[in-house]
Amino acid sequence: MEKKYYLGIDQGTTGVTAILFDRHWNQASRGYCEEKLFYPQDGWVEHDADDVWQCVQRAVFSAMEQVGATGNEIISVGIDHEGETVVLWDKKTGRSVYHALVWQDRRTAEYCDTIRSKYGKIISERTHLPVDSYFSATKLQWLLQHVENASSLLQQGRLCAGNMDAWILWKMSGGKIHSTDGSTASRTMLYDVQKQDWAEDLLELFGIPKQIMPTICDSNHVFGNTDSASFLGIAAPISGVLNDQQAALLGQGCTMPGKIKTTYGTGCFMFMNTGNYIVDSQNGILPTVAWRIDGKETYALDGGVYISGAATQWLRDGLQIIEAAADTDAIASSIDNTNGVYFVPAFTGLAAPYWDSYARGMMIGITGSTTREDIVRATLESTAYQVKDLLDVMEKDTQSKIPLMRCDGGASNNQFLMQFQSDILGIPVEVPVVKETTALGAAFMAALGIGEFNSLDDVKYTWKLERRYEPTFKQDQREYMLREWHRAVERSRNWAVNS
């Protein structure tokens, strides 16, 4: 019997995951390649885009090799990516002209401060986003102004720009596709949500020529075929593209308004489906396009935490007090509490609901009796506290009580974290069998794009529960711990004020 596979590619901040799903949507194999991050200055975060492309190929090759898959056995290709990260490349050479600026990068934070009062209203009207260096616009502006040969390449008609999906599509197609989708465009601070196209006045404001930008398509658009010579002998339709968290929302089966998921990765992202309505948050949560199908957009609320899994990597690589991220589960479970230690991992500032680019990491409550176990547990707890902050403001924005949260991503394997998350939220938490829901969502969107499914609602039949966590904390215990957490956050934010 001939084997056939749906390929989902998840290009994340710290690595690329490629998953082959069989005809029954079981995970057949998984390939992974770790990406390098560069930190040339405080608050600057970069990728080598050419290295990212090599990682895509290595991850896909590994997944195919595990099951002996050949290029003609790939039914369709779906791509999701890390979002606001942006890159410039030379379309003649097919190489990036400078490192990609990662979504975490804050080099344009001061510039954003200077333009917010003058242009914040018009940017918000067009994009429904606040002015912030988190988004792609000022990153792209910085590249155009600071890359030595950008102006020359622009004059020669050789310059291309885009987020990581556009870069991967270009490379995967052998330079034939320069496109993106609505969910990605909505994260650039350059997208007119009403017109579903680039906002020409904003492009002019930031000095970005429209001709270097990718064409915006539906998320389930058939963008074209992969070039077999450029991409491991695969000649399959690329028919699904999504921002990573939107892909996870789909992969978790959250296709109806009010459904919510949280993905635990380098950062941590909570998304709520709001259907046909854009909810403009009054509490620092971002409205965004979830996906665009047949010209019709579905919207979501997005709450992002900059540092989650990256804090665990810091314990491993920076402090060197753990050998592997998986060790934190047993270490944190070995003690009853943190002995008063709270950790605010604001390595590159704080995202929603604070939006403080200048806050910095802080560990407080340390005494002579503080142990390695206290620090590890406080690091895991910091993720759960930040997720609780996001849930609270989403409930305020939507004036609804959220009864359940679905969780995915690498840290959803951590039983201590998932139980503590349920405890501090006060609601059940569900973890699926397939935790790589970003790759699953991308693969499903691609299958929808080629007509394998009738509608997005069919994704719910692929979702399977692995474990459900129920809250055990009493309300007064929960309130005390949250009060102490918020005191620590204020100290983290005051650091910038007093420094």
Order of alpha helices (4+ residues) and beta strands (2+ residues): beta-beta-beta-beta-alpha-beta-beta-beta-beta-alpha-alpha-alpha-beta-alpha-beta-alpha-beta-beta-alpha-beta-beta-beta-alpha-beta-beta-beta-beta-alpha-alpha-beta-beta-alpha-beta-alpha-beta-alpha-beta-alpha
